[in-house]
Structures are given as C-alpha cells and as structure tokens.
Amino acid sequence: MEVVVNMARRAHIVVTVKEENIEKKLRQFKKKLEREGVLKDAKKLSFFESPSLIRRRKRMRAIKMESIRRTNMLVGCTIPGNSSRGNSH
C-alpha cells in the first residue's frame, strides 16, 4: 500500500507500507505531514483571509523578526537557520 499526498506548492509525501506495523507507518506519515506544513496550509486555507490581513500578518512577522535580530546582535547570538553550516573556513 502506498499513500501519496499532493497539495499545490508542496512536494509529494509518500509512505510505503509493506509488511510492517501500520501504526508505525501512520506515525511516520503524520510526522512527514507536520514537517512539510501540509496541515498548517490546510488550516490556513480553511477560511478566507483578506489581502490586507495577509499583508498585516507578514508585516507584523517582519517587525518581530527584526526585533529578534537586534536583540540577538546585542547579546551576540545567532538566529537558528540563518547560520552558514559547514562553512567554517
């Protein structure tokens, strides 16, 4: 049995079940859904959000991230995900 989920702007999520534990594969499938953000997108699309609210949400997130960057620069920390991994020349 093969389970495939395809949403717009997302990659296929495939979990192949041969003769293994179905519960284990179901947990693996749920983890893949969570990592890909499929459920988050589905919840976001379940109600209408006006363009002005979308812009406002993005602007507020940008303000929050800028505040975090400034705080981290003062403390001397780095933001996870923004560091260059493996480039310590």
VMD Tcl script that builds the backbone (N, CA, C; Angstrom):
set m [mol new atoms 267]
animate dup $m
set s [atomselect $m all]
$s set {name element resname resid chain x y z} {
  {N N MET 1 A 0.851 -1.171 0.000}
  {CA C MET 1 A 0.000 0.000 0.000}
  {C C MET 1 A 0.895 1.231 0.000}
  {N N GLU 2 A 0.544 2.226 -0.780}
  {CA C GLU 2 A 1.322 3.457 -0.848}
  {C C GLU 2 A 0.374 4.637 -0.672}
  {N N VAL 3 A 0.746 5.537 0.220}
  {CA C VAL 3 A -0.072 6.710 0.492}
  {C C VAL 3 A 0.650 7.917 -0.082}
  {N N VAL 4 A -0.037 8.701 -0.921}
  {CA C VAL 4 A 0.565 9.872 -1.542}
  {C C VAL 4 A -0.339 11.071 -1.286}
  {N N VAL 5 A 0.256 12.155 -0.797}
  {CA C VAL 5 A -0.478 13.401 -0.594}
  {C C VAL 5 A 0.147 14.440 -1.486}
  {N N ASN 6 A -0.666 15.140 -2.263}
  {CA C ASN 6 A -0.155 16.181 -3.141}
  {C C ASN 6 A -1.009 17.423 -2.956}
  {N N MET 7 A -0.384 18.499 -2.516}
  {CA C MET 7 A -1.074 19.779 -2.419}
  {C C MET 7 A -0.336 20.755 -3.320}
  {N N ALA 8 A -1.039 21.788 -3.751}
  {CA C ALA 8 A -0.401 22.810 -4.575}
  {C C ALA 8 A 0.781 23.396 -3.806}
  {N N ARG 9 A 1.877 23.632 -4.501}
  {CA C ARG 9 A 3.093 24.214 -3.944}
  {C C ARG 9 A 3.786 23.297 -2.942}
  {N N ARG 10 A 3.454 22.031 -2.893}
  {CA C ARG 10 A 4.083 21.101 -1.966}
  {C C ARG 10 A 4.572 19.877 -2.720}
  {N N ALA 11 A 5.561 19.227 -2.164}
  {CA C ALA 11 A 6.076 18.003 -2.750}
  {C C ALA 11 A 5.169 16.835 -2.375}
  {N N HIS 12 A 5.307 15.749 -3.103}
  {CA C HIS 12 A 4.570 14.536 -2.758}
  {C C HIS 12 A 5.095 14.006 -1.438}
  {N N ILE 13 A 4.206 13.480 -0.631}
  {CA C ILE 13 A 4.593 12.792 0.592}
  {C C ILE 13 A 4.222 11.338 0.380}
  {N N VAL 14 A 5.222 10.484 0.420}
  {CA C VAL 14 A 4.999 9.076 0.137}
  {C C VAL 14 A 5.443 8.248 1.327}
  {N N VAL 15 A 4.571 7.359 1.776}
  {CA C VAL 15 A 4.907 6.381 2.809}
  {C C VAL 15 A 4.505 5.029 2.262}
  {N N THR 16 A 5.471 4.149 2.099}
  {CA C THR 16 A 5.207 2.830 1.548}
  {C C THR 16 A 5.074 1.827 2.686}
  {N N VAL 17 A 3.964 1.102 2.694}
  {CA C VAL 17 A 3.708 0.101 3.723}
  {C C VAL 17 A 3.817 -1.266 3.073}
  {N N LYS 18 A 4.766 -2.052 3.543}
  {CA C LYS 18 A 4.907 -3.409 3.007}
  {C C LYS 18 A 4.274 -4.373 4.010}
  {N N GLU 19 A 5.050 -5.084 4.748}
  {CA C GLU 19 A 4.501 -5.999 5.744}
  {C C GLU 19 A 4.951 -5.560 7.129}
  {N N GLU 20 A 4.877 -4.262 7.386}
  {CA C GLU 20 A 5.304 -3.736 8.671}
  {C C GLU 20 A 4.104 -3.276 9.468}
  {N N ASN 21 A 4.389 -2.745 10.605}
  {CA C ASN 21 A 3.353 -2.267 11.503}
  {C C ASN 21 A 2.677 -1.027 10.917}
  {N N ILE 22 A 1.366 -1.103 10.745}
  {CA C ILE 22 A 0.602 0.017 10.166}
  {C C ILE 22 A 0.653 1.231 11.082}
  {N N GLU 23 A 0.583 1.034 12.400}
  {CA C GLU 23 A 0.603 2.156 13.336}
  {C C GLU 23 A 1.913 2.929 13.229}
  {N N LYS 24 A 3.004 2.210 13.056}
  {CA C LYS 24 A 4.318 2.844 12.909}
  {C C LYS 24 A 4.351 3.702 11.644}
  {N N LYS 25 A 3.830 3.179 10.559}
  {CA C LYS 25 A 3.820 3.923 9.303}
  {C C LYS 25 A 2.872 5.119 9.371}
  {N N LEU 26 A 1.766 4.988 10.110}
  {CA C LEU 26 A 0.843 6.099 10.279}
  {C C LEU 26 A 1.520 7.242 11.042}
  {N N ARG 27 A 2.278 6.904 12.095}
  {CA C ARG 27 A 3.031 7.931 12.837}
  {C C ARG 27 A 4.057 8.601 11.923}
  {N N GLN 28 A 4.730 7.796 11.101}
  {CA C GLN 28 A 5.720 8.334 10.169}
  {C C GLN 28 A 5.049 9.282 9.172}
  {N N PHE 29 A 3.869 8.909 8.689}
  {CA C PHE 29 A 3.114 9.732 7.751}
  {C C PHE 29 A 2.714 11.062 8.397}
  {N N LYS 30 A 2.223 11.009 9.630}
  {CA C LYS 30 A 1.833 12.223 10.338}
  {C C LYS 30 A 3.025 13.146 10.548}
  {N N LYS 31 A 4.184 12.577 10.870}
  {CA C LYS 31 A 5.401 13.380 11.048}
  {C C LYS 31 A 5.785 14.071 9.744}
  {N N LYS 32 A 5.690 13.351 8.631}
  {CA C LYS 32 A 6.015 13.942 7.337}
  {C C LYS 32 A 5.052 15.067 6.997}
  {N N LEU 33 A 3.766 14.865 7.286}
  {CA C LEU 33 A 2.780 15.922 7.062}
  {C C LEU 33 A 3.132 17.163 7.871}
  {N N GLU 34 A 3.509 16.950 9.129}
  {CA C GLU 34 A 3.838 18.066 10.010}
  {C C GLU 34 A 5.077 18.803 9.518}
  {N N ARG 35 A 6.108 18.055 9.129}
  {CA C ARG 35 A 7.352 18.678 8.653}
  {C C ARG 35 A 7.137 19.481 7.377}
  {N N GLU 36 A 6.304 18.983 6.485}
  {CA C GLU 36 A 6.047 19.670 5.226}
  {C C GLU 36 A 5.101 20.860 5.389}
  {N N GLY 37 A 4.395 20.924 6.514}
  {CA C GLY 37 A 3.484 22.038 6.740}
  {C C GLY 37 A 2.149 21.893 6.031}
  {N N VAL 38 A 1.793 20.684 5.670}
  {CA C VAL 38 A 0.555 20.447 4.927}
  {C C VAL 38 A -0.657 20.805 5.781}
  {N N LEU 39 A -0.657 20.372 7.037}
  {CA C LEU 39 A -1.804 20.653 7.910}
  {C C LEU 39 A -1.927 22.143 8.182}
  {N N LYS 40 A -0.786 22.806 8.341}
  {CA C LYS 40 A -0.805 24.242 8.587}
  {C C LYS 40 A -1.411 24.977 7.382}
  {N N ASP 41 A -1.021 24.571 6.181}
  {CA C ASP 41 A -1.577 25.175 4.969}
  {C C ASP 41 A -3.075 24.904 4.845}
  {N N ALA 42 A -3.481 23.677 5.164}
  {CA C ALA 42 A -4.897 23.330 5.061}
  {C C ALA 42 A -5.727 24.166 6.031}
  {N N LYS 43 A -5.215 24.365 7.243}
  {CA C LYS 43 A -5.933 25.188 8.211}
  {C C LYS 43 A -5.993 26.631 7.751}
  {N N LYS 44 A -4.890 27.099 7.160}
  {CA C LYS 44 A -4.841 28.482 6.687}
  {C C LYS 44 A -5.834 28.707 5.544}
  {N N LEU 45 A -6.016 27.701 4.703}
  {CA C LEU 45 A -6.916 27.829 3.563}
  {C C LEU 45 A -8.374 27.531 3.918}
  {N N SER 46 A -8.637 27.112 5.158}
  {CA C SER 46 A -9.994 26.734 5.518}
  {C C SER 46 A -10.900 27.938 5.741}
  {N N PHE 47 A -10.325 29.133 5.843}
  {CA C PHE 47 A -11.141 30.334 5.981}
  {C C PHE 47 A -10.535 31.432 5.126}
  {N N PHE 48 A -11.361 32.409 4.774}
  {CA C PHE 48 A -10.910 33.495 3.917}
  {C C PHE 48 A -10.139 34.524 4.733}
  {N N GLU 49 A -9.006 34.937 4.206}
  {CA C GLU 49 A -8.215 35.994 4.826}
  {C C GLU 49 A -8.024 37.077 3.772}
  {N N SER 50 A -8.474 38.279 4.088}
  {CA C SER 50 A -8.409 39.358 3.113}
  {C C SER 50 A -6.963 39.728 2.823}
  {N N PRO 51 A -6.685 40.274 1.642}
  {CA C PRO 51 A -5.329 40.665 1.291}
  {C C PRO 51 A -4.709 41.642 2.286}
  {N N SER 52 A -5.515 42.535 2.843}
  {CA C SER 52 A -4.975 43.489 3.820}
  {C C SER 52 A -4.532 42.776 5.094}
  {N N LEU 53 A -5.259 41.739 5.500}
  {CA C LEU 53 A -4.859 40.978 6.687}
  {C C LEU 53 A -3.598 40.158 6.419}
  {N N ILE 54 A -3.463 39.647 5.201}
  {CA C ILE 54 A -2.254 38.902 4.834}
  {C C ILE 54 A -1.043 39.818 4.908}
  {N N ARG 55 A -1.176 41.033 4.315}
  {CA C ARG 55 A -0.078 41.998 4.364}
  {C C ARG 55 A 0.245 42.381 5.801}
  {N N ARG 56 A -0.774 42.584 6.616}
  {CA C ARG 56 A -0.572 42.975 8.014}
  {C C ARG 56 A 0.164 41.871 8.782}
  {N N ARG 57 A -0.260 40.615 8.568}
  {CA C ARG 57 A 0.383 39.480 9.249}
  {C C ARG 57 A 1.858 39.385 8.851}
  {N N LYS 58 A 2.153 39.544 7.552}
  {CA C LYS 58 A 3.538 39.480 7.095}
  {C C LYS 58 A 4.363 40.630 7.656}
  {N N ARG 59 A 3.771 41.830 7.692}
  {CA C ARG 59 A 4.467 42.993 8.227}
  {C C ARG 59 A 4.761 42.812 9.722}
  {N N MET 60 A 3.794 42.294 10.466}
  {CA C MET 60 A 3.992 42.067 11.892}
  {C C MET 60 A 5.077 41.014 12.143}
  {N N ARG 61 A 5.105 39.987 11.308}
  {CA C ARG 61 A 6.151 38.959 11.447}
  {C C ARG 61 A 7.519 39.561 11.152}
  {N N ALA 62 A 7.613 40.415 10.137}
  {CA C ALA 62 A 8.882 41.055 9.799}
  {C C ALA 62 A 9.359 41.943 10.952}
  {N N ILE 63 A 8.435 42.663 11.568}
  {CA C ILE 63 A 8.795 43.516 12.702}
  {C C ILE 63 A 9.304 42.660 13.857}
  {N N LYS 64 A 8.632 41.555 14.120}
  {CA C LYS 64 A 9.037 40.658 15.203}
  {C C LYS 64 A 10.423 40.073 14.931}
  {N N MET 65 A 10.664 39.627 13.694}
  {CA C MET 65 A 11.962 39.030 13.350}
  {C C MET 65 A 13.080 40.064 13.445}
  {N N GLU 66 A 12.816 41.299 13.033}
  {CA C GLU 66 A 13.813 42.356 13.138}
  {C C GLU 66 A 14.151 42.625 14.602}
  {N N SER 67 A 13.147 42.623 15.451}
  {CA C SER 67 A 13.368 42.820 16.877}
  {C C SER 67 A 14.232 41.697 17.454}
  {N N ILE 68 A 13.952 40.467 17.039}
  {CA C ILE 68 A 14.739 39.320 17.500}
  {C C ILE 68 A 16.177 39.445 17.017}
  {N N ARG 69 A 16.378 39.846 15.752}
  {CA C ARG 69 A 17.730 40.007 15.219}
  {C C ARG 69 A 18.509 41.055 16.003}
  {N N ARG 70 A 17.875 42.179 16.287}
  {CA C ARG 70 A 18.543 43.231 17.038}
  {C C ARG 70 A 18.920 42.758 18.434}
  {N N THR 71 A 17.994 42.076 19.096}
  {CA C THR 71 A 18.269 41.558 20.440}
  {C C THR 71 A 19.418 40.567 20.401}
  {N N ASN 72 A 19.426 39.684 19.420}
  {CA C ASN 72 A 20.478 38.688 19.315}
  {C C ASN 72 A 21.822 39.315 18.971}
  {N N MET 73 A 21.811 40.402 18.196}
  {CA C MET 73 A 23.074 41.074 17.877}
  {C C MET 73 A 23.668 41.697 19.133}
  {N N LEU 74 A 22.812 42.240 19.995}
  {CA C LEU 74 A 23.292 42.830 21.235}
  {C C LEU 74 A 23.861 41.769 22.170}
  {N N VAL 75 A 23.230 40.606 22.183}
  {CA C VAL 75 A 23.659 39.523 23.066}
  {C C VAL 75 A 24.816 38.745 22.442}
  {N N GLY 76 A 24.903 38.752 21.123}
  {CA C GLY 76 A 25.961 38.024 20.424}
  {C C GLY 76 A 25.540 36.636 19.990}
  {N N CYS 77 A 24.258 36.404 19.896}
  {CA C CYS 77 A 23.722 35.109 19.476}
  {C C CYS 77 A 23.454 35.127 17.979}
  {N N THR 78 A 23.197 33.941 17.448}
  {CA C THR 78 A 22.778 33.843 16.050}
  {C C THR 78 A 21.371 33.284 16.009}
  {N N ILE 79 A 20.645 33.612 14.959}
  {CA C ILE 79 A 19.286 33.114 14.784}
  {C C ILE 79 A 19.380 31.741 14.142}
  {N N PRO 80 A 18.687 30.743 14.707}
  {CA C PRO 80 A 18.715 29.402 14.111}
  {C C PRO 80 A 18.210 29.439 12.683}
  {N N GLY 81 A 18.922 28.735 11.800}
  {CA C GLY 81 A 18.510 28.674 10.408}
  {C C GLY 81 A 19.186 29.717 9.543}
  {N N ASN 82 A 19.783 30.752 10.128}
  {CA C ASN 82 A 20.438 31.791 9.349}
  {C C ASN 82 A 21.957 31.637 9.338}
  {N N SER 83 A 22.483 30.678 10.068}
  {CA C SER 83 A 23.920 30.494 10.086}
  {C C SER 83 A 24.340 29.651 8.888}
  {N N SER 84 A 25.548 29.867 8.423}
  {CA C SER 84 A 26.048 29.079 7.306}
  {C C SER 84 A 26.696 27.839 7.875}
  {N N ARG 85 A 26.041 26.704 7.668}
  {CA C ARG 85 A 26.501 25.449 8.246}
  {C C ARG 85 A 27.642 24.867 7.407}
  {N N GLY 86 A 28.666 24.429 8.086}
  {CA C GLY 86 A 29.748 23.752 7.408}
  {C C GLY 86 A 30.712 24.683 6.683}
  {N N ASN 87 A 30.570 25.972 6.790}
  {CA C ASN 87 A 31.441 26.926 6.106}
  {C C ASN 87 A 32.346 27.633 7.118}
  {N N SER 88 A 33.002 26.891 7.957}
  {CA C SER 88 A 33.876 27.495 8.954}
  {C C SER 88 A 35.308 27.483 8.441}
  {N N HIS 89 A 35.584 28.299 7.398}
  {CA C HIS 89 A 36.922 28.375 6.810}
  {C C HIS 89 A 37.722 29.424 7.519}
}
mol reanalyze $m
mol bondsrecalc $m
mol representation Tube
mol addrep $m
